[in-house]
Amino acid sequence: METGNIFVLPNQDSPDELIENLVETACVSVEKIVSRGQQSPAGFWYDQKRHELVILLTGKAVLEFADPQARIDMKSGDYLVIPAHCRHRVAWTDPEVKTLWIAIHYENIPSL
């Protein structure tokens, strides 16, 4: 058994996003991500083989999508399901407040 508190955030600021892997199995992974002003590099797009459920617990962020082109503003409490191979990037995170994400990466579950 493992316990913790999702809202315990690091005290120091970091030039990089902080990613903590909470659960990892063959079919699913759950990450806690802390951002403060970070964004994806120009021209970089995530193209992931798994679906992703992103939940923004605190802070603000903007996600950008390649095809179809779209920008989604996110605030505390918002969630978004990103299908596998949907190219996306983090366009902006709030530089003044730590943004806390939960990212759940998962595969389709085959029918029995």
MITI-434210 format. One record per residue: residue in three letters; x, y negated, z of N, C-alpha, C, CB in turn. Coordinates in pm, whole numbers, padded with zeros to 5 digits, always signed. Each point is the difference from the previous one (the first is absolute). Glycine has a CB too. Layout:
<marses>
ALAXYZXYZXYZXYZ
...
</marses>
This chain:
<marses>
MET+00085+00117+00000-00085-00117+00000+00089-00123+00000-00186+00123+00122
GLU+00145-00222-00198+00075-00125-00007-00099-00115+00015+00180+00103-00149
THR-00144-00204+00229-00086-00116+00019+00078-00127-00025-00140+00126+00167
GLY+00070-00235-00183+00061-00130-00020-00108-00105-00008+00196+00103-00118
ASN-00157-00225+00087-00094-00109-00016+00031-00070-00132-00025-00030+00252
ILE-00071+00032-00342+00019-00053-00135+00033-00150+00002-00157+00175-00086
PHE+00113-00247+00191+00019-00144+00006+00131-00043+00065-00245-00019+00008
VAL+00328+00113+00037+00132-00035+00052+00089-00027-00121-00030+00142+00212
LEU+00073-00268-00223+00080-00043-00114+00141-00036+00045-00208-00085-00116
PRO+00305+00100+00028+00137-00037+00037+00009-00150+00030+00090+00187-00143
ASN-00004-00222+00239+00016-00141+00039+00083-00078-00101-00018+00068+00237
GLN+00116-00003-00297+00089-00071-00091-00061-00014-00138+00196+00085+00129
ASP-00160-00194-00196-00038-00016-00140+00103+00073-00084-00112-00225+00044
SER+00068+00277-00155+00088+00076-00088-00015-00054-00142-00017+00206+00148
PRO+00125-00206-00227-00014-00043-00139-00077+00104-00083+00215-00127+00022
ASP-00230+00249+00031-00069+00107-00071-00128+00038+00074+00219+00084-00089
GLU-00313-00026+00014-00116+00058+00064+00048+00114+00091-00151-00062-00196
LEU+00081+00080+00307+00031+00110+00089-00104+00108-00022+00106-00154+00172
ILE-00060+00277-00202-00091+00110-00029+00028+00112+00098-00011-00063-00245
GLU-00095+00105+00315+00008+00111+00094-00091+00111-00049+00052-00157+00194
ASN+00004+00274-00216-00077+00114-00045-00068+00063+00121+00158+00041-00195
LEU-00291-00044+00199-00074+00053+00115-00033+00148-00017-00094-00227+00038
VAL+00061+00269-00162-00036+00138-00030+00050+00033-00139-00205-00010+00150
GLU+00258+00130-00167+00045+00044-00133-00029+00148-00014+00182-00177-00006
THR-00264+00211-00094-00025+00140-00035+00015+00012-00152-00159+00035+00200
ALA+00137+00086-00250+00011+00020-00145-00109-00076-00075+00100+00225+00042
CYS-00215-00251+00021-00113-00061-00070-00029-00144+00039-00093+00224-00014
VAL+00147-00270+00127-00033-00135+00048+00118-00059+00078-00246+00063+00010
SER+00260-00195-00020+00094-00071+00086-00068-00128+00048+00203+00096-00123
VAL-00170-00135+00246-00058-00120+00060+00117-00088+00046-00214+00123+00075
GLU+00213-00248-00122+00107-00094+00034-00057-00122+00070+00134+00080-00195
LYS-00057-00129+00291-00024-00131+00061+00102-00094-00063-00090+00098+00223
ILE+00043-00209-00281+00088-00094-00069-00018-00138+00062-00013+00135-00216
VAL+00123-00201+00245-00004-00136+00054+00071-00091-00100-00004+00083+00243
SER-00067-00185-00291+00054-00097-00095-00008-00139+00061-00069+00144-00197
ARG+00161-00228+00157-00007-00143+00037+00068-00079-00111+00000+00051+00251
GLY-00079-00084-00353+00051-00077-00111+00062+00083-00112+00038-00179+00162
GLN-00029+00311-00144+00059+00082-00106-00098+00018-00115+00141+00119+00170
GLN-00085-00094-00287-00080+00030-00119+00084+00090-00089-00127-00221+00015
SER+00062+00285-00111+00071+00085-00095+00090-00087-00087-00188+00169+00000
PRO+00303-00117-00042+00086-00078-00090-00072-00031-00131+00203+00108+00102
ALA-00166-00218-00163-00060-00040-00129+00016+00114-00101+00051-00245+00046
GLY-00160+00276-00114+00003+00104-00102-00011+00142+00052+00134-00154-00130
PHE-00133+00173+00263-00010+00134+00058-00146+00039+00019+00220-00033+00116
TRP-00253+00157-00152-00134+00053+00019+00008+00137+00066-00084-00127-00201
TYR+00005+00149+00305-00015+00134+00056-00082+00082-00101+00012-00084+00243
ASP+00028+00208-00265-00074+00095-00084+00010+00133+00072+00049-00126-00222
GLN-00140+00149+00313+00009+00112+00094-00078+00121-00049+00028-00163+00186
LYS+00024+00283-00156-00066+00122-00044-00118+00038+00089+00218+00077-00092
ARG-00230-00137+00209-00111+00026+00091-00094-00120+00004+00146+00153+00139
HIS-00271-00128-00102-00093-00109+00029+00046-00068+00129-00195+00121-00116
GLU+00152-00245+00136+00039-00073+00121-00119-00076+00055+00236-00020-00085
LEU-00261+00038+00214-00096-00082+00073+00083-00097+00082-00179+00185+00010
VAL+00161-00316-00035+00072-00104+00072-00099-00072+00089+00169-00028-00188
ILE-00134+00015+00315-00084-00071+00097+00085-00112+00060-00140+00209+00052
LEU+00091-00332-00060+00070-00115+00056-00059-00025+00140+00046-00102-00232
LEU+00033+00129+00335-00049-00016+00137+00015-00143+00050+00059+00237+00044
THR+00054-00301-00076+00023-00139+00039+00073-00072-00113+00008+00063+00247
GLY-00022-00194-00252+00071-00079-00099-00077-00018-00129+00209+00080+00100
LYS-00137-00120-00204-00059-00024-00133+00099+00047-00105-00136-00199+00084
ALA+00082+00240-00199+00085+00045-00110-00075-00016-00132+00120+00164+00152
VAL-00044-00163-00261-00059+00000-00134+00064+00116-00076-00040-00254+00001
LEU-00046+00341-00056+00046+00109-00085-00033-00034-00144-00032+00169+00185
GLU+00122-00133-00274-00016-00028-00142-00003+00134-00074+00119-00226+00020
PHE-00203+00235-00123-00016+00123-00078+00031-00029-00146-00174+00088+00162
ALA+00236+00011-00230+00047-00020-00137-00110+00022-00103+00224+00071+00074
ASP-00302+00037-00061-00095+00035-00106-00123+00066+00060+00188+00026-00164
PRO-00299-00092+00172-00020-00137-00047+00065-00101+00095-00215+00071-00110
GLN+00254-00184+00054+00064-00103+00082-00098-00051+00103+00149-00065-00191
ALA-00103+00062+00316-00085-00048+00108+00088-00039+00118-00192+00147-00075
ARG+00140-00237+00157+00062-00038+00128-00105+00016+00107+00162-00164-00111
ILE-00125+00226+00221-00094+00021+00109+00059-00062+00126-00089+00213-00105
ASP+00017-00311+00160+00038-00061+00127-00052+00089+00112-00004-00235-00100
MET+00093+00267+00194-00039+00084+00113+00020-00075+00130+00060+00207-00130
LYS-00151-00181+00225+00010-00058+00134-00026+00111+00101-00076-00230-00082
SER+00093+00200+00208-00018+00100+00105-00133+00073-00017+00138-00139+00156
GLY-00130+00272-00152-00118+00083-00011-00029+00050-00140-00088-00125+00190
ASP+00149+00065-00292-00025+00044-00138+00072+00131-00029-00026-00240-00070
TYR-00035+00320-00017+00067+00121-00048-00022+00012-00149-00031+00114+00222
LEU+00115-00032-00283-00002+00016-00145+00049+00140-00033+00040-00248-00036
VAL-00110+00316-00055+00045+00129-00050+00064-00023-00136-00183+00125+00126
ILE+00308-00084-00137+00077-00017-00124+00019+00138-00061+00121-00208+00088
PRO-00180+00234-00205+00016+00131-00062+00145+00029-00038-00234-00018-00086
ALA+00268+00145+00080+00134+00040-00043+00031-00062-00136-00019+00218+00129
HIS+00142-00261-00147+00054-00058-00124-00065-00134-00039+00047+00232-00074
CYS-00117-00294+00167-00051-00136-00023+00115-00095+00038-00248+00066+00048
ARG+00308-00128-00149+00117-00085+00025-00041-00125+00079+00108+00085-00212
HIS-00037-00105+00324-00031-00112+00088+00127-00049+00069-00234+00089+00037
ARG+00223-00208+00022+00112-00059+00072-00053-00090+00110+00145+00009-00207
VAL-00060-00035+00305-00033-00096+00105+00046-00137-00050+00022+00174+00189
ALA-00118-00261-00219+00031-00132-00054+00035-00100+00109-00151+00048-00191
TRP+00097-00026+00315+00021-00097+00107-00041+00061+00132-00038-00192-00158
THR+00113+00162+00263-00045+00025+00138+00026-00127+00079+00047+00252-00015
ASP-00127-00274+00115+00006-00122+00081+00139-00015+00064-00248+00017+00045
PRO+00317-00126-00071+00133-00019+00059-00005-00045+00146+00084-00056-00226
GLU-00201+00012+00272-00013-00055+00135-00044+00103+00103-00054-00217-00103
VAL-00014+00323+00058-00059+00099+00091+00037+00138-00050-00192-00155+00059
LYS+00224+00245+00033+00029+00137-00041-00126+00065-00056+00182+00017+00175
THR-00167+00046-00289-00110+00071-00064+00020+00149+00028-00025-00177-00183
LEU-00076+00238+00242+00006+00142+00038-00090+00080-00092+00049-00060+00240
TRP+00011+00154-00312-00071+00087-00093+00001+00143+00051+00061-00152-00192
ILE-00161+00228+00155+00004+00145+00005-00015+00046-00144-00098+00015+00238
ALA+00189+00069-00284-00007+00055-00135-00012+00151+00011+00138-00193-00097
ILE-00245+00246+00040-00022+00144-00001+00011+00048-00144-00151-00010+00207
HIS+00252+00091-00233+00024+00055-00134-00053+00143+00001+00207-00148-00041
TYR-00290+00183-00058-00061+00132+00002-00022+00051-00143-00111-00055+00220
GLU+00100+00186-00229-00027+00067-00127-00144+00045-00001+00241+00075-00022
ASN-00293-00050-00099-00133+00061-00009+00004+00135+00070-00051-00120-00218
ILE-00052+00152+00290-00009+00130+00065-00071+00094-00095-00003-00102+00232
PRO+00070+00212-00273-00066+00092-00093-00122+00063+00064+00219+00046-00109
SER-00321-00020+00027-00120+00064+00055+00031+00146+00030-00150-00158-00128
LEU+00078+00208+00225+00021+00138+00045-00072+00098-00088+00027-00081+00232
</marses>
